[in-house]
Amino acid sequence: MTLTDSEVSRVIEMAWEDRTPFEAIEDQFGLSEKALITFMRAQLKSGSFKLWRSRVTGRKTKHIKLRSPEVSRAYCATQYKHR
């Protein structure tokens, strides 16, 4: 699978977002959680990758099945501010 520069940037952004589940990334870009981890390891510097892994490991909002039913969207309401 070949991604454009803008798609690579979007995948990384989605992977860092707390409310974007791994399943949404897989649906949109075809990267399973395991493939995303490999992708992130290749794209990020070692320290950034370690920070990302520690951040998402065990985070319930990154897995649809573990989410609280109260979390119904993939991003915070104030994340994308429109002027």
Secondary structure, 3 states (H helix, E strand, C coil): CCCCHHHHHHHHHHHHCCCCCHHHHHHHHCCCHHHHHHHHHHHCCHHHHHHHHHHHCCCHHHCHHHCCCCCCCCCCCCCCCCC
